[in-house]
Amino acid sequence: MNVLQALVLGTVQGLTEFLPISSTAHLVLIPTLFRWPDPGLTFDVALHLGTFLAVAWYFWEDLIKMALGFFESFRKRDFSDPFQRLPWLILLGTIPAGIAGLLLEEKVETTFRSPLVIATTLIFLGLLLWAADWVGRRKRPLTDARWFDALLIGLAQAIALIPGVSRSGSTMTAALFMGLKREDAARFSFLLGFPIILLSALFKMKDLAALNFSRDGLPFLVGMTASTVSGYLCIRFFIRFLQKRGMGVFVVYRIALGLLIFGLFLSGNLPPALHL
């Protein structure tokens, strides 16, 4: 992998991780279409570290308050304080995805990487996102989130292990169905993804042993940096966008991309399985 390819894939990861359009679908489609070499598992670590740093960069004040609130909750047990309750909600919401990831890791990396699976989930979850944005009350602030909200949104995050679903897309869909405001649905989605993205990066750290820094070190750093910067800018833009606009443009994009993948597969331009 050269530096330009690393820059493109890092930027794509940063943008698509936080928009509800599936980062996996883009990261497996682009190298396949352009006949780029397999970037390898070590580059996957760079992408995950980059998006982790993007969330930490944008939400650093909230994360500090949540960390302090988490330890304070052991002493006061005052879950009416949102910064004492929110860390526990995120912990609860992380459990389903953690369990699903351990149980389904092999299928996620093999069977679920079919273009037909990715195209189908892009379209189906796009329609669900449209329905949630349309019927959801969109009045509840994040400070009103409760245990059942966290569990349901956490289950939605577990479903996002299937390529094409989109972690941010599935969690925001669930949050909108639960009546959260659009921008608060996005905030909770990004905060909920913080531990999962970190755990995923740490789990794949073992692959760094195979990294040849003299050859692959620069693409690794470029990909991670591009993912961090583009991810931060994407979060900043998206939350502001949702204060004024709905999910319609992303629904249309998901359906169009799903139909494109169907067409490419049926025309023989995509293999039966896609890999990153």
PyRosetta script that sets phi, psi and omega in degrees:
from pyrosetta import init, pose_from_sequence

init()
pose = pose_from_sequence("MNVLQALVLGTVQGLTEFLPISSTAHLVLIPTLFRWPDPGLTFDVALHLGTFLAVAWYFWEDLIKMALGFFESFRKRDFSDPFQRLPWLILLGTIPAGIAGLLLEEKVETTFRSPLVIATTLIFLGLLLWAADWVGRRKRPLTDARWFDALLIGLAQAIALIPGVSRSGSTMTAALFMGLKREDAARFSFLLGFPIILLSALFKMKDLAALNFSRDGLPFLVGMTASTVSGYLCIRFFIRFLQKRGMGVFVVYRIALGLLIFGLFLSGNLPPALHL")
pose.set_psi(1, 133.4)
pose.set_omega(1, 178.2)
pose.set_phi(2, -96.6)
pose.set_psi(2, 176.1)
pose.set_omega(2, -174.4)
pose.set_phi(3, -65.4)
pose.set_psi(3, -39.1)
pose.set_omega(3, -179.7)
pose.set_phi(4, -63.1)
pose.set_psi(4, -43.4)
pose.set_omega(4, 178.1)
pose.set_phi(5, -63.2)
pose.set_psi(5, -40.7)
pose.set_omega(5, 178.1)
pose.set_phi(6, -63.6)
pose.set_psi(6, -40.0)
pose.set_omega(6, 178.9)
pose.set_phi(7, -63.5)
pose.set_psi(7, -44.5)
pose.set_omega(7, -179.6)
pose.set_phi(8, -64.3)
pose.set_psi(8, -49.3)
pose.set_omega(8, -177.2)
pose.set_phi(9, -67.5)
pose.set_psi(9, -36.6)
pose.set_omega(9, 176.8)
pose.set_phi(10, -64.5)
pose.set_psi(10, -42.2)
pose.set_omega(10, 178.2)
pose.set_phi(11, -65.6)
pose.set_psi(11, -43.0)
pose.set_omega(11, 178.4)
pose.set_phi(12, -61.4)
pose.set_psi(12, -42.9)
pose.set_omega(12, 178.1)
pose.set_phi(13, -60.7)
pose.set_psi(13, -46.2)
pose.set_omega(13, -178.6)
pose.set_phi(14, -62.5)
pose.set_psi(14, -37.2)
pose.set_omega(14, -179.3)
pose.set_phi(15, -76.7)
pose.set_psi(15, -46.6)
pose.set_omega(15, -171.5)
pose.set_phi(16, -83.3)
pose.set_psi(16, -16.6)
pose.set_omega(16, 176.5)
pose.set_phi(17, -66.1)
pose.set_psi(17, -33.6)
pose.set_omega(17, -173.2)
pose.set_phi(18, -105.2)
pose.set_psi(18, -19.9)
pose.set_omega(18, 170.8)
pose.set_phi(19, -84.0)
pose.set_psi(19, 149.0)
pose.set_omega(19, -174.8)
pose.set_phi(20, -80.9)
pose.set_psi(20, 55.0)
pose.set_omega(20, -174.3)
pose.set_phi(21, -129.3)
pose.set_psi(21, 7.7)
pose.set_omega(21, 174.8)
pose.set_phi(22, 76.2)
pose.set_psi(22, 105.5)
pose.set_omega(22, 176.7)
pose.set_phi(23, -69.1)
pose.set_psi(23, -38.5)
pose.set_omega(23, -178.0)
pose.set_phi(24, -60.9)
pose.set_psi(24, -43.5)
pose.set_omega(24, -179.6)
pose.set_phi(25, -57.2)
pose.set_psi(25, -41.2)
pose.set_omega(25, -178.3)
pose.set_phi(26, -75.2)
pose.set_psi(26, -38.7)
pose.set_omega(26, -175.2)
pose.set_phi(27, -73.7)
pose.set_psi(27, -23.4)
pose.set_omega(27, 175.3)
pose.set_phi(28, -91.2)
pose.set_psi(28, -25.7)
pose.set_omega(28, -176.7)
pose.set_phi(29, -78.8)
pose.set_psi(29, -45.4)
pose.set_omega(29, -174.3)
pose.set_phi(30, -62.3)
pose.set_psi(30, -51.4)
pose.set_omega(30, 178.8)
pose.set_phi(31, -62.3)
pose.set_psi(31, -33.9)
pose.set_omega(31, 179.9)
pose.set_phi(32, -66.2)
pose.set_psi(32, -45.9)
pose.set_omega(32, -177.8)
pose.set_phi(33, -67.4)
pose.set_psi(33, -36.2)
pose.set_omega(33, -177.5)
pose.set_phi(34, -92.5)
pose.set_psi(34, 2.8)
pose.set_omega(34, 179.2)
pose.set_phi(35, 58.5)
pose.set_psi(35, 37.4)
pose.set_omega(35, 176.3)
pose.set_phi(36, -78.2)
pose.set_psi(36, 154.0)
pose.set_omega(36, 178.1)
pose.set_phi(37, -69.0)
pose.set_psi(37, 156.7)
pose.set_omega(37, 177.0)
pose.set_phi(38, -60.0)
pose.set_psi(38, 119.9)
pose.set_omega(38, -178.2)
pose.set_phi(39, -68.8)
pose.set_psi(39, -19.9)
pose.set_omega(39, 177.3)
pose.set_phi(40, 87.6)
pose.set_psi(40, 164.5)
pose.set_omega(40, -176.0)
pose.set_phi(41, -69.4)
pose.set_psi(41, -28.6)
pose.set_omega(41, 179.9)
pose.set_phi(42, -64.9)
pose.set_psi(42, -35.4)
pose.set_omega(42, 178.0)
pose.set_phi(43, -69.5)
pose.set_psi(43, -31.2)
pose.set_omega(43, 175.5)
pose.set_phi(44, -60.4)
pose.set_psi(44, -36.9)
pose.set_omega(44, 176.4)
pose.set_phi(45, -62.2)
pose.set_psi(45, -43.4)
pose.set_omega(45, 179.8)
pose.set_phi(46, -59.5)
pose.set_psi(46, -42.5)
pose.set_omega(46, -179.2)
pose.set_phi(47, -65.3)
pose.set_psi(47, -42.7)
pose.set_omega(47, -179.9)
pose.set_phi(48, -68.0)
pose.set_psi(48, -39.9)
pose.set_omega(48, 176.6)
pose.set_phi(49, -62.6)
pose.set_psi(49, -38.8)
pose.set_omega(49, 179.5)
pose.set_phi(50, -62.7)
pose.set_psi(50, -46.4)
pose.set_omega(50, -179.8)
pose.set_phi(51, -70.1)
pose.set_psi(51, -32.0)
pose.set_omega(51, 174.4)
pose.set_phi(52, -61.6)
pose.set_psi(52, -45.7)
pose.set_omega(52, 179.8)
pose.set_phi(53, -66.1)
pose.set_psi(53, -32.4)
pose.set_omega(53, 178.3)
pose.set_phi(54, -63.7)
pose.set_psi(54, -44.6)
pose.set_omega(54, 178.1)
pose.set_phi(55, -64.6)
pose.set_psi(55, -43.8)
pose.set_omega(55, 179.7)
pose.set_phi(56, -62.3)
pose.set_psi(56, -38.7)
pose.set_omega(56, 180.0)
pose.set_phi(57, -64.8)
pose.set_psi(57, -48.8)
pose.set_omega(57, -175.6)
pose.set_phi(58, -73.1)
pose.set_psi(58, -39.1)
pose.set_omega(58, -172.6)
pose.set_phi(59, -105.1)
pose.set_psi(59, 22.3)
pose.set_omega(59, -171.3)
pose.set_phi(60, -59.3)
pose.set_psi(60, -37.6)
pose.set_omega(60, 179.0)
pose.set_phi(61, -66.4)
pose.set_psi(61, -45.6)
pose.set_omega(61, 178.2)
pose.set_phi(62, -62.5)
pose.set_psi(62, -38.9)
pose.set_omega(62, -178.5)
pose.set_phi(63, -66.2)
pose.set_psi(63, -38.4)
pose.set_omega(63, 176.7)
pose.set_phi(64, -65.0)
pose.set_psi(64, -45.5)
pose.set_omega(64, 178.4)
pose.set_phi(65, -62.2)
pose.set_psi(65, -38.3)
pose.set_omega(65, 179.3)
pose.set_phi(66, -68.8)
pose.set_psi(66, -38.6)
pose.set_omega(66, 178.1)
pose.set_phi(67, -64.0)
pose.set_psi(67, -44.4)
pose.set_omega(67, 177.2)
pose.set_phi(68, -64.9)
pose.set_psi(68, -41.6)
pose.set_omega(68, 179.4)
pose.set_phi(69, -64.7)
pose.set_psi(69, -35.6)
pose.set_omega(69, 179.4)
pose.set_phi(70, -60.6)
pose.set_psi(70, -48.4)
pose.set_omega(70, -179.9)
pose.set_phi(71, -70.7)
pose.set_psi(71, -33.9)
pose.set_omega(71, 177.9)
pose.set_phi(72, -66.4)
pose.set_psi(72, -29.5)
pose.set_omega(72, -178.0)
pose.set_phi(73, -65.6)
pose.set_psi(73, -25.5)
pose.set_omega(73, 177.5)
pose.set_phi(74, -69.6)
pose.set_psi(74, -29.8)
pose.set_omega(74, -178.5)
pose.set_phi(75, -87.8)
pose.set_psi(75, -47.9)
pose.set_omega(75, -174.5)
pose.set_phi(76, -92.6)
pose.set_psi(76, -30.9)
pose.set_omega(76, -175.8)
pose.set_phi(77, 52.4)
pose.set_psi(77, 43.1)
pose.set_omega(77, -179.0)
pose.set_phi(78, -105.5)
pose.set_psi(78, 86.3)
pose.set_omega(78, -175.5)
pose.set_phi(79, -80.6)
pose.set_psi(79, 4.4)
pose.set_omega(79, 171.7)
pose.set_phi(80, -75.6)
pose.set_psi(80, -20.9)
pose.set_omega(80, 175.0)
pose.set_phi(81, -76.8)
pose.set_psi(81, 118.2)
pose.set_omega(81, -175.1)
pose.set_phi(82, -60.0)
pose.set_psi(82, -32.5)
pose.set_omega(82, -178.9)
pose.set_phi(83, -79.0)
pose.set_psi(83, -13.4)
pose.set_omega(83, 171.0)
pose.set_phi(84, -90.4)
pose.set_psi(84, -29.8)
pose.set_omega(84, -178.8)
pose.set_phi(85, -84.1)
pose.set_psi(85, -38.2)
pose.set_omega(85, -172.7)
pose.set_phi(86, -59.4)
pose.set_psi(86, -42.0)
pose.set_omega(86, 177.8)
pose.set_phi(87, -58.9)
pose.set_psi(87, -37.0)
pose.set_omega(87, 179.0)
pose.set_phi(88, -70.6)
pose.set_psi(88, -35.7)
pose.set_omega(88, 176.9)
pose.set_phi(89, -64.3)
pose.set_psi(89, -41.2)
pose.set_omega(89, 179.0)
pose.set_phi(90, -66.7)
pose.set_psi(90, -40.1)
pose.set_omega(90, 177.2)
pose.set_phi(91, -61.2)
pose.set_psi(91, -45.8)
pose.set_omega(91, 178.5)
pose.set_phi(92, -62.3)
pose.set_psi(92, -42.6)
pose.set_omega(92, -178.9)
pose.set_phi(93, -70.6)
pose.set_psi(93, -18.7)
pose.set_omega(93, -179.5)
pose.set_phi(94, -80.8)
pose.set_psi(94, -27.7)
pose.set_omega(94, -173.6)
pose.set_phi(95, -58.2)
pose.set_psi(95, -48.9)
pose.set_omega(95, -178.5)
pose.set_phi(96, -58.1)
pose.set_psi(96, -43.2)
pose.set_omega(96, -179.5)
pose.set_phi(97, -67.7)
pose.set_psi(97, -36.7)
pose.set_omega(97, 178.0)
pose.set_phi(98, -62.7)
pose.set_psi(98, -45.1)
pose.set_omega(98, 179.0)
pose.set_phi(99, -65.9)
pose.set_psi(99, -46.3)
pose.set_omega(99, -179.4)
pose.set_phi(100, -62.2)
pose.set_psi(100, -38.1)
pose.set_omega(100, 179.6)
pose.set_phi(101, -63.1)
pose.set_psi(101, -40.5)
pose.set_omega(101, 179.0)
pose.set_phi(102, -68.7)
pose.set_psi(102, -38.2)
pose.set_omega(102, -176.0)
pose.set_phi(103, -79.1)
pose.set_psi(103, -31.7)
pose.set_omega(103, -170.8)
pose.set_phi(104, -113.5)
pose.set_psi(104, 12.8)
pose.set_omega(104, -174.2)
pose.set_phi(105, -53.5)
pose.set_psi(105, -45.2)
pose.set_omega(105, -176.6)
pose.set_phi(106, -65.5)
pose.set_psi(106, -43.9)
pose.set_omega(106, -179.8)
pose.set_phi(107, -66.4)
pose.set_psi(107, -36.6)
pose.set_omega(107, 179.4)
pose.set_phi(108, -61.7)
pose.set_psi(108, -37.9)
pose.set_omega(108, -176.8)
pose.set_phi(109, -85.0)
pose.set_psi(109, -11.0)
pose.set_omega(109, -176.2)
pose.set_phi(110, -125.0)
pose.set_psi(110, -81.5)
pose.set_omega(110, -172.9)
pose.set_phi(111, -56.9)
pose.set_psi(111, -44.1)
pose.set_omega(111, -174.0)
pose.set_phi(112, -74.0)
pose.set_psi(112, -6.5)
pose.set_omega(112, -177.4)
pose.set_phi(113, -85.4)
pose.set_psi(113, 12.2)
pose.set_omega(113, 178.4)
pose.set_phi(114, -67.5)
pose.set_psi(114, 138.6)
pose.set_omega(114, 175.3)
pose.set_phi(115, -57.1)
pose.set_psi(115, -33.3)
pose.set_omega(115, 179.4)
pose.set_phi(116, -66.6)
pose.set_psi(116, -39.1)
pose.set_omega(116, 177.2)
pose.set_phi(117, -64.9)
pose.set_psi(117, -47.1)
pose.set_omega(117, -177.9)
pose.set_phi(118, -62.5)
pose.set_psi(118, -45.4)
pose.set_omega(118, -179.5)
pose.set_phi(119, -64.0)
pose.set_psi(119, -42.3)
pose.set_omega(119, -179.2)
pose.set_phi(120, -64.2)
pose.set_psi(120, -45.2)
pose.set_omega(120, -178.4)
pose.set_phi(121, -69.2)
pose.set_psi(121, -34.5)
pose.set_omega(121, 176.0)
pose.set_phi(122, -58.1)
pose.set_psi(122, -47.0)
pose.set_omega(122, -176.9)
pose.set_phi(123, -72.6)
pose.set_psi(123, -48.1)
pose.set_omega(123, -175.9)
pose.set_phi(124, -63.2)
pose.set_psi(124, -47.2)
pose.set_omega(124, -179.9)
pose.set_phi(125, -70.6)
pose.set_psi(125, -26.7)
pose.set_omega(125, 173.5)
pose.set_phi(126, -62.5)
pose.set_psi(126, -42.7)
pose.set_omega(126, 178.0)
pose.set_phi(127, -66.9)
pose.set_psi(127, -38.1)
pose.set_omega(127, 176.6)
pose.set_phi(128, -64.1)
pose.set_psi(128, -40.8)
pose.set_omega(128, 178.1)
pose.set_phi(129, -61.9)
pose.set_psi(129, -41.6)
pose.set_omega(129, 177.6)
pose.set_phi(130, -62.0)
pose.set_psi(130, -44.1)
pose.set_omega(130, -179.5)
pose.set_phi(131, -63.4)
pose.set_psi(131, -42.7)
pose.set_omega(131, -179.7)
pose.set_phi(132, -64.4)
pose.set_psi(132, -40.7)
pose.set_omega(132, -179.9)
pose.set_phi(133, -68.3)
pose.set_psi(133, -28.0)
pose.set_omega(133, -177.3)
pose.set_phi(134, -84.0)
pose.set_psi(134, -44.2)
pose.set_omega(134, -174.3)
pose.set_phi(135, -94.0)
pose.set_psi(135, -19.2)
pose.set_omega(135, -179.4)
pose.set_phi(136, -64.0)
pose.set_psi(136, 144.1)
pose.set_omega(136, -178.1)
pose.set_phi(137, -70.6)
pose.set_psi(137, -31.0)
pose.set_omega(137, 176.8)
pose.set_phi(138, 55.4)
pose.set_psi(138, 41.0)
pose.set_omega(138, -179.5)
pose.set_phi(139, -118.0)
pose.set_psi(139, -20.4)
pose.set_omega(139, -174.1)
pose.set_phi(140, -81.3)
pose.set_psi(140, 131.0)
pose.set_omega(140, 174.7)
pose.set_phi(141, -79.9)
pose.set_psi(141, 165.9)
pose.set_omega(141, 179.6)
pose.set_phi(142, -61.2)
pose.set_psi(142, -32.5)
pose.set_omega(142, -180.0)
pose.set_phi(143, -65.2)
pose.set_psi(143, -13.4)
pose.set_omega(143, 179.5)
pose.set_phi(144, -93.3)
pose.set_psi(144, -2.4)
pose.set_omega(144, -177.8)
pose.set_phi(145, -63.5)
pose.set_psi(145, 139.7)
pose.set_omega(145, -177.9)
pose.set_phi(146, -123.0)
pose.set_psi(146, -179.7)
pose.set_omega(146, -173.8)
pose.set_phi(147, -60.0)
pose.set_psi(147, -43.7)
pose.set_omega(147, -178.8)
pose.set_phi(148, -64.9)
pose.set_psi(148, -36.7)
pose.set_omega(148, 176.4)
pose.set_phi(149, -59.0)
pose.set_psi(149, -47.8)
pose.set_omega(149, -177.3)
pose.set_phi(150, -63.0)
pose.set_psi(150, -40.8)
pose.set_omega(150, -179.2)
pose.set_phi(151, -66.1)
pose.set_psi(151, -44.9)
pose.set_omega(151, -179.1)
pose.set_phi(152, -65.8)
pose.set_psi(152, -44.0)
pose.set_omega(152, 179.3)
pose.set_phi(153, -67.6)
pose.set_psi(153, -33.7)
pose.set_omega(153, 175.4)
pose.set_phi(154, -64.4)
pose.set_psi(154, -39.1)
pose.set_omega(154, 175.8)
pose.set_phi(155, -63.9)
pose.set_psi(155, -38.0)
pose.set_omega(155, 176.5)
pose.set_phi(156, -63.5)
pose.set_psi(156, -36.4)
pose.set_omega(156, 178.0)
pose.set_phi(157, -65.5)
pose.set_psi(157, -35.8)
pose.set_omega(157, 178.4)
pose.set_phi(158, -64.2)
pose.set_psi(158, -38.2)
pose.set_omega(158, 178.9)
pose.set_phi(159, -62.4)
pose.set_psi(159, -27.4)
pose.set_omega(159, -177.1)
pose.set_phi(160, -69.5)
pose.set_psi(160, -3.6)
pose.set_omega(160, 172.7)
pose.set_phi(161, -64.6)
pose.set_psi(161, -23.8)
pose.set_omega(161, 177.1)
pose.set_phi(162, -74.4)
pose.set_psi(162, 121.3)
pose.set_omega(162, -178.6)
pose.set_phi(163, -56.7)
pose.set_psi(163, 138.0)
pose.set_omega(163, -179.6)
pose.set_phi(164, 99.5)
pose.set_psi(164, -19.5)
pose.set_omega(164, -178.7)
pose.set_phi(165, -70.2)
pose.set_psi(165, -48.2)
pose.set_omega(165, -175.3)
pose.set_phi(166, 84.3)
pose.set_psi(166, 116.7)
pose.set_omega(166, -179.9)
pose.set_phi(167, -62.4)
pose.set_psi(167, -46.4)
pose.set_omega(167, 179.2)
pose.set_phi(168, -67.5)
pose.set_psi(168, -35.8)
pose.set_omega(168, 179.7)
pose.set_phi(169, -65.1)
pose.set_psi(169, -45.4)
pose.set_omega(169, -178.0)
pose.set_phi(170, -69.4)
pose.set_psi(170, -40.7)
pose.set_omega(170, -178.3)
pose.set_phi(171, -71.5)
pose.set_psi(171, -37.7)
pose.set_omega(171, 177.1)
pose.set_phi(172, -69.4)
pose.set_psi(172, -34.3)
pose.set_omega(172, 175.9)
pose.set_phi(173, -60.5)
pose.set_psi(173, -48.1)
pose.set_omega(173, 179.2)
pose.set_phi(174, -62.9)
pose.set_psi(174, -42.7)
pose.set_omega(174, -178.9)
pose.set_phi(175, -64.2)
pose.set_psi(175, -38.2)
pose.set_omega(175, 178.1)
pose.set_phi(176, -68.1)
pose.set_psi(176, -39.8)
pose.set_omega(176, 176.0)
pose.set_phi(177, -61.7)
pose.set_psi(177, -30.6)
pose.set_omega(177, 179.0)
pose.set_phi(178, -81.2)
pose.set_psi(178, -1.8)
pose.set_omega(178, 173.8)
pose.set_phi(179, 95.0)
pose.set_psi(179, 7.7)
pose.set_omega(179, 178.9)
pose.set_phi(180, -70.7)
pose.set_psi(180, 150.8)
pose.set_omega(180, 173.3)
pose.set_phi(181, -61.2)
pose.set_psi(181, 153.3)
pose.set_omega(181, -177.4)
pose.set_phi(182, -56.2)
pose.set_psi(182, -50.9)
pose.set_omega(182, -176.6)
pose.set_phi(183, -67.0)
pose.set_psi(183, -31.3)
pose.set_omega(183, 178.1)
pose.set_phi(184, -77.0)
pose.set_psi(184, -31.1)
pose.set_omega(184, 172.9)
pose.set_phi(185, -61.7)
pose.set_psi(185, -41.0)
pose.set_omega(185, 178.3)
pose.set_phi(186, -67.2)
pose.set_psi(186, -44.1)
pose.set_omega(186, 179.3)
pose.set_phi(187, -58.5)
pose.set_psi(187, -47.5)
pose.set_omega(187, -178.8)
pose.set_phi(188, -65.6)
pose.set_psi(188, -37.7)
pose.set_omega(188, 177.8)
pose.set_phi(189, -59.8)
pose.set_psi(189, -45.6)
pose.set_omega(189, -177.6)
pose.set_phi(190, -69.5)
pose.set_psi(190, -41.3)
pose.set_omega(190, 178.5)
pose.set_phi(191, -67.3)
pose.set_psi(191, -37.7)
pose.set_omega(191, 178.6)
pose.set_phi(192, -65.9)
pose.set_psi(192, -32.6)
pose.set_omega(192, 179.5)
pose.set_phi(193, -76.2)
pose.set_psi(193, -15.2)
pose.set_omega(193, -175.5)
pose.set_phi(194, -56.0)
pose.set_psi(194, -54.1)
pose.set_omega(194, 179.8)
pose.set_phi(195, -68.6)
pose.set_psi(195, -34.1)
pose.set_omega(195, -179.7)
pose.set_phi(196, -66.1)
pose.set_psi(196, -43.2)
pose.set_omega(196, 178.4)
pose.set_phi(197, -63.1)
pose.set_psi(197, -41.8)
pose.set_omega(197, 179.0)
pose.set_phi(198, -64.4)
pose.set_psi(198, -47.1)
pose.set_omega(198, -179.2)
pose.set_phi(199, -62.4)
pose.set_psi(199, -38.3)
pose.set_omega(199, 178.5)
pose.set_phi(200, -64.0)
pose.set_psi(200, -42.3)
pose.set_omega(200, 178.5)
pose.set_phi(201, -65.2)
pose.set_psi(201, -44.1)
pose.set_omega(201, -179.7)
pose.set_phi(202, -64.5)
pose.set_psi(202, -39.2)
pose.set_omega(202, -179.5)
pose.set_phi(203, -62.4)
pose.set_psi(203, -33.5)
pose.set_omega(203, -177.4)
pose.set_phi(204, -93.1)
pose.set_psi(204, 2.0)
pose.set_omega(204, -179.2)
pose.set_phi(205, -60.4)
pose.set_psi(205, -26.3)
pose.set_omega(205, -179.9)
pose.set_phi(206, -60.2)
pose.set_psi(206, -25.5)
pose.set_omega(206, -179.7)
pose.set_phi(207, -73.3)
pose.set_psi(207, -13.9)
pose.set_omega(207, 179.3)
pose.set_phi(208, -67.2)
pose.set_psi(208, -19.2)
pose.set_omega(208, 178.7)
pose.set_phi(209, -62.3)
pose.set_psi(209, -26.0)
pose.set_omega(209, -179.3)
pose.set_phi(210, -88.8)
pose.set_psi(210, 0.9)
pose.set_omega(210, -176.6)
pose.set_phi(211, -78.3)
pose.set_psi(211, 125.5)
pose.set_omega(211, 174.6)
pose.set_phi(212, -93.1)
pose.set_psi(212, 99.2)
pose.set_omega(212, -172.5)
pose.set_phi(213, -65.6)
pose.set_psi(213, -30.8)
pose.set_omega(213, 179.2)
pose.set_phi(214, -67.0)
pose.set_psi(214, -27.7)
pose.set_omega(214, -179.3)
pose.set_phi(215, -102.6)
pose.set_psi(215, -41.9)
pose.set_omega(215, -171.8)
pose.set_phi(216, -108.6)
pose.set_psi(216, -2.9)
pose.set_omega(216, -175.5)
pose.set_phi(217, -62.6)
pose.set_psi(217, -43.5)
pose.set_omega(217, -178.4)
pose.set_phi(218, -66.7)
pose.set_psi(218, -47.9)
pose.set_omega(218, 175.6)
pose.set_phi(219, -59.0)
pose.set_psi(219, -36.4)
pose.set_omega(219, 177.9)
pose.set_phi(220, -60.3)
pose.set_psi(220, -49.2)
pose.set_omega(220, -178.7)
pose.set_phi(221, -68.2)
pose.set_psi(221, -38.3)
pose.set_omega(221, 178.7)
pose.set_phi(222, -65.1)
pose.set_psi(222, -45.0)
pose.set_omega(222, 179.0)
pose.set_phi(223, -62.2)
pose.set_psi(223, -43.2)
pose.set_omega(223, 180.0)
pose.set_phi(224, -65.7)
pose.set_psi(224, -43.9)
pose.set_omega(224, -179.9)
pose.set_phi(225, -64.8)
pose.set_psi(225, -43.8)
pose.set_omega(225, 179.2)
pose.set_phi(226, -62.7)
pose.set_psi(226, -39.9)
pose.set_omega(226, 178.6)
pose.set_phi(227, -65.2)
pose.set_psi(227, -39.6)
pose.set_omega(227, -180.0)
pose.set_phi(228, -66.1)
pose.set_psi(228, -51.5)
pose.set_omega(228, -175.6)
pose.set_phi(229, -66.9)
pose.set_psi(229, -48.3)
pose.set_omega(229, -179.4)
pose.set_phi(230, -66.0)
pose.set_psi(230, -34.4)
pose.set_omega(230, 177.5)
pose.set_phi(231, -65.6)
pose.set_psi(231, -44.3)
pose.set_omega(231, 178.1)
pose.set_phi(232, -61.0)
pose.set_psi(232, -48.0)
pose.set_omega(232, -179.4)
pose.set_phi(233, -63.7)
pose.set_psi(233, -35.7)
pose.set_omega(233, 179.7)
pose.set_phi(234, -66.8)
pose.set_psi(234, -45.3)
pose.set_omega(234, 178.0)
pose.set_phi(235, -58.8)
pose.set_psi(235, -46.5)
pose.set_omega(235, -178.2)
pose.set_phi(236, -60.6)
pose.set_psi(236, -45.9)
pose.set_omega(236, 179.6)
pose.set_phi(237, -66.3)
pose.set_psi(237, -45.5)
pose.set_omega(237, -171.1)
pose.set_phi(238, -65.6)
pose.set_psi(238, -42.0)
pose.set_omega(238, 179.8)
pose.set_phi(239, -64.9)
pose.set_psi(239, -40.3)
pose.set_omega(239, 176.5)
pose.set_phi(240, -66.4)
pose.set_psi(240, -39.2)
pose.set_omega(240, 179.2)
pose.set_phi(241, -59.9)
pose.set_psi(241, -43.3)
pose.set_omega(241, -176.1)
pose.set_phi(242, -70.9)
pose.set_psi(242, -16.4)
pose.set_omega(242, 176.1)
pose.set_phi(243, -71.1)
pose.set_psi(243, -17.1)
pose.set_omega(243, -177.2)
pose.set_phi(244, -124.7)
pose.set_psi(244, -26.4)
pose.set_omega(244, -173.1)
pose.set_phi(245, -124.5)
pose.set_psi(245, 166.3)
pose.set_omega(245, 179.9)
pose.set_phi(246, -101.2)
pose.set_psi(246, -163.8)
pose.set_omega(246, -174.1)
pose.set_phi(247, -93.0)
pose.set_psi(247, 2.0)
pose.set_omega(247, -171.9)
pose.set_phi(248, -52.9)
pose.set_psi(248, -44.7)
pose.set_omega(248, -176.4)
pose.set_phi(249, -64.2)
pose.set_psi(249, -34.3)
pose.set_omega(249, -179.9)
pose.set_phi(250, -75.6)
pose.set_psi(250, -33.1)
pose.set_omega(250, 175.3)
pose.set_phi(251, -62.9)
pose.set_psi(251, -47.8)
pose.set_omega(251, 179.3)
pose.set_phi(252, -61.0)
pose.set_psi(252, -42.5)
pose.set_omega(252, -179.6)
pose.set_phi(253, -62.9)
pose.set_psi(253, -44.5)
pose.set_omega(253, -179.7)
pose.set_phi(254, -60.5)
pose.set_psi(254, -46.1)
pose.set_omega(254, -178.4)
pose.set_phi(255, -64.6)
pose.set_psi(255, -42.8)
pose.set_omega(255, 179.4)
pose.set_phi(256, -63.0)
pose.set_psi(256, -42.7)
pose.set_omega(256, 179.7)
pose.set_phi(257, -66.2)
pose.set_psi(257, -40.8)
pose.set_omega(257, 177.5)
pose.set_phi(258, -60.9)
pose.set_psi(258, -43.9)
pose.set_omega(258, 178.5)
pose.set_phi(259, -65.6)
pose.set_psi(259, -37.1)
pose.set_omega(259, 177.3)
pose.set_phi(260, -62.2)
pose.set_psi(260, -44.5)
pose.set_omega(260, -179.9)
pose.set_phi(261, -65.2)
pose.set_psi(261, -41.5)
pose.set_omega(261, 174.5)
pose.set_phi(262, -55.7)
pose.set_psi(262, -48.7)
pose.set_omega(262, -178.0)
pose.set_phi(263, -62.7)
pose.set_psi(263, -43.8)
pose.set_omega(263, 179.7)
pose.set_phi(264, -64.3)
pose.set_psi(264, -37.9)
pose.set_omega(264, -179.7)
pose.set_phi(265, -69.1)
pose.set_psi(265, -46.8)
pose.set_omega(265, -177.8)
pose.set_phi(266, -66.6)
pose.set_psi(266, -26.5)
pose.set_omega(266, 178.6)
pose.set_phi(267, -86.6)
pose.set_psi(267, 0.1)
pose.set_omega(267, 177.5)
pose.set_phi(268, 84.7)
pose.set_psi(268, 12.5)
pose.set_omega(268, -178.7)
pose.set_phi(269, -92.2)
pose.set_psi(269, -1.7)
pose.set_omega(269, 175.6)
pose.set_phi(270, -129.2)
pose.set_psi(270, 140.6)
pose.set_omega(270, 178.0)
pose.set_phi(271, -74.1)
pose.set_psi(271, 167.3)
pose.set_omega(271, -179.6)
pose.set_phi(272, -62.9)
pose.set_psi(272, -24.0)
pose.set_omega(272, 179.0)
pose.set_phi(273, -135.6)
pose.set_psi(273, 140.7)
pose.set_omega(273, 179.9)
pose.set_phi(274, -111.1)
pose.set_psi(274, 143.6)
pose.set_omega(274, -177.6)
pose.set_phi(275, -135.1)
pose.set_psi(275, 149.1)
pose.set_omega(275, 174.4)
pose.set_phi(276, -107.7)
pose.dump_pdb("model.pdb")
